Amino acid sequence: MKATEAAERAVEQLATLSGRTAQAVTGIERTDDGWRVRVEVLELERIPHSTDVLAEYAVDLDGDGDLTSYRRVRRYTRGASRED
């Protein structure tokens, strides 16, 4: 499976399980068992949009592209500076 396919599968499966819409794929890496994809999600829409609450999720997929786990790794407001 190509990285682009893994990213698409991660976004689709995360949306199905969480009911939230992905804003972006922020990272992807191949693992021994498949792929780990980082997905940015809008968790709470606010006005002004600079105060929206976003979260980044780590989504693990097996070699076939099936989700094996996901977890929120950080939560932040859209206007906050990003610390890596």
C-alpha positions in Angstrom: 0.0 0.0 0.0 1.3 3.4 -0.9 1.6 6.3 1.6 -1.2 8.3 -0.2 -3.6 5.3 0.1 -2.7 4.8 3.8 -3.4 8.5 4.5 -6.8 8.3 2.8 -7.7 5.1 4.7 -6.7 6.7 8.0 -8.8 9.8 7.4 -11.8 7.8 6.3 -11.7 5.3 9.2 -11.0 8.0 11.8 -14.0 10.0 10.6 -16.2 6.9 10.8 -15.2 6.1 14.4 -14.9 9.7 15.8 -17.6 11.4 13.7 -15.2 14.3 13.2 -13.9 15.8 10.0 -10.2 15.8 9.2 -8.6 19.1 8.4 -5.2 17.8 7.3 -2.8 14.9 7.3 0.2 16.2 9.2 2.5 13.2 9.0 2.9 9.7 7.9 5.5 7.0 8.5 5.9 3.3 7.7 6.0 1.1 10.8 7.0 -2.6 11.1 3.3 -3.5 11.0 1.9 -1.0 8.5 1.6 2.8 8.8 1.2 5.5 11.4 -0.7 8.6 10.1 -1.1 11.8 12.0 -4.4 13.5 11.3 -5.5 17.0 12.4 -9.2 17.2 13.3 -11.6 20.0 14.1 -13.1 19.1 17.5 -15.0 22.3 18.3 -15.9 25.1 15.9 -16.0 28.5 17.5 -16.4 32.2 16.4 -13.9 33.6 15.6 -12.4 30.6 13.9 -9.0 31.4 15.4 -10.4 30.0 18.6 -11.5 26.6 17.1 -10.3 23.6 19.1 -8.2 21.2 17.0 -6.6 17.9 17.8 -4.0 15.7 16.3 -4.6 12.0 16.3 -2.1 9.2 15.7 -3.8 6.5 13.6 -2.2 3.1 13.2 -3.0 0.9 10.2 -1.9 -2.6 9.4 -0.4 -3.6 6.1 -3.8 -4.0 4.5 -4.8 -0.4 5.5 -7.2 -1.5 8.3 -7.2 0.6 11.5 -5.6 -1.1 14.4 -5.6 1.8 16.9 -6.0 5.6 17.2 -5.4 8.1 20.0 -5.5 11.8 20.4 -1.9 13.0 21.0 -2.6 16.7 21.5 -5.4 19.3 21.6 -5.0 23.0 21.0 -6.7 26.1 19.7 -6.2 27.1 16.1 -4.6 30.4 17.0 -2.0 28.8 19.4 1.6 28.5 18.3 2.6 25.0 17.6 5.3 23.3 19.7 6.8 20.1 18.3 
